Amino acid sequence: MTIQYRPRGVCSQLFQIQVEDHIIQDVQVLGGCNGNLQGISRLIEGMKVEDAISKLEGIRCGGRPTSCPDQIAQALKQAL
């Protein structure tokens, strides 16, 4: 399954996430803080969708009510 998600309230413009058997296979991000998002993407590749959601959901960026990791969690919810 490929998830395409347009995040809200963050700098990133698009997430494309490949999930197979509830395991994250690949994460591509357009826009945002390139180095940080590459790191997050590599860390969650191979992780169960549920585990990634529990680790990323609720993270805030400065005074914003969300962040790129939180938005990745929201995107991953589509795979459940």
C-alpha positions as a Python dict, from the first residue, in 0.01 Angstrom:
ca = {
    (1, 'M'): (0, 0, 0),
    (2, 'T'): (126, 346, -87),
    (3, 'I'): (3, 636, 124),
    (4, 'Q'): (17, 986, -22),
    (5, 'Y'): (-56, 1250, 238),
    (6, 'R'): (-54, 1629, 227),
    (7, 'P'): (46, 1743, 575),
    (8, 'R'): (-119, 2042, 741),
    (9, 'G'): (41, 2309, 958),
    (10, 'V'): (403, 2219, 874),
    (11, 'C'): (667, 2309, 615),
    (12, 'S'): (657, 1972, 436),
    (13, 'Q'): (435, 1954, 131),
    (14, 'L'): (385, 1582, 66),
    (15, 'F'): (457, 1244, 228),
    (16, 'Q'): (471, 924, 27),
    (17, 'I'): (491, 618, 250),
    (18, 'Q'): (513, 257, 137),
    (19, 'V'): (365, 4, 383),
    (20, 'E'): (358, -373, 340),
    (21, 'D'): (207, -612, 597),
    (22, 'H'): (189, -326, 853),
    (23, 'I'): (566, -263, 817),
    (24, 'I'): (694, 71, 688),
    (25, 'Q'): (909, 1, 382),
    (26, 'D'): (994, 350, 253),
    (27, 'V'): (924, 713, 343),
    (28, 'Q'): (972, 1003, 101),
    (29, 'V'): (911, 1364, 201),
    (30, 'L'): (881, 1667, -25),
    (31, 'G'): (978, 1993, 144),
    (32, 'G'): (1052, 2058, 509),
    (33, 'C'): (1382, 2024, 696),
    (34, 'N'): (1558, 1778, 466),
    (35, 'G'): (1819, 1639, 706),
    (36, 'N'): (1581, 1590, 996),
    (37, 'L'): (1316, 1429, 780),
    (38, 'Q'): (1568, 1194, 619),
    (39, 'G'): (1673, 1087, 968),
    (40, 'I'): (1316, 1031, 1084),
    (41, 'S'): (1238, 841, 763),
    (42, 'R'): (1534, 607, 806),
    (43, 'L'): (1454, 548, 1172),
    (44, 'I'): (1096, 439, 1106),
    (45, 'E'): (1167, 226, 797),
    (46, 'G'): (1128, -138, 902),
    (47, 'M'): (912, -38, 1199),
    (48, 'K'): (555, -156, 1256),
    (49, 'V'): (301, 111, 1165),
    (50, 'E'): (147, 101, 1514),
    (51, 'D'): (486, 148, 1684),
    (52, 'A'): (577, 446, 1464),
    (53, 'I'): (240, 611, 1534),
    (54, 'S'): (284, 570, 1909),
    (55, 'K'): (633, 726, 1898),
    (56, 'L'): (555, 1017, 1663),
    (57, 'E'): (199, 1121, 1741),
    (58, 'G'): (163, 1432, 1953),
    (59, 'I'): (508, 1581, 1888),
    (60, 'R'): (483, 1958, 1850),
    (61, 'C'): (708, 2203, 1665),
    (62, 'G'): (764, 2524, 1857),
    (63, 'G'): (428, 2686, 1924),
    (64, 'R'): (252, 2486, 1653),
    (65, 'P'): (-1, 2223, 1757),
    (66, 'T'): (164, 1968, 1522),
    (67, 'S'): (498, 1880, 1361),
    (68, 'C'): (628, 1676, 1068),
    (69, 'P'): (663, 1365, 1289),
    (70, 'D'): (305, 1413, 1413),
    (71, 'Q'): (185, 1454, 1056),
    (72, 'I'): (367, 1134, 955),
    (73, 'A'): (175, 959, 1234),
    (74, 'Q'): (-150, 1100, 1094),
    (75, 'A'): (-57, 970, 748),
    (76, 'L'): (29, 626, 887),
    (77, 'K'): (-315, 597, 1046),
    (78, 'Q'): (-445, 543, 691),
    (79, 'A'): (-263, 206, 688),
    (80, 'L'): (-451, 72, 990),
}
